[in-house]
């Protein structure tokens, strides 16, 4: 899934905030489906 890739990229080198964002987005996507 796309959000998993984004989360991985965030862990690779950017801030934890981006990781949190990815997780929140992922949860929202799962709820909507």
N, C-alpha and C positions, 0 to 999 in steps of 0.2 A: 504493500500500500504506500501511497505517496507520503503520508504523514510520517510513516516510519523512516523513510529516507530523510525527510527534513529533520527529524529528531536526531538521527545519526549524525548528520552534518553539523548540527548545533553542538553536539557533544565533542565533535572533532576539533572545534576551535573557537566557537563564539560563546556568548554569555549564557548563563543559566536561565536568564529571563526568556531567551529564545526557546530553550528547551521546554520551559513551563508553557509558553505560548503554544508550542507544537502539541503538547499533551492536552491542553484545553481544547484546541481545535479538533484533535482526534476524538475526544469525548463527545464534542458537539456533533461531529460527523456521524458517529455511531448512533447517537440519539435520533438524528434526523432520518436515518435509514431503517 
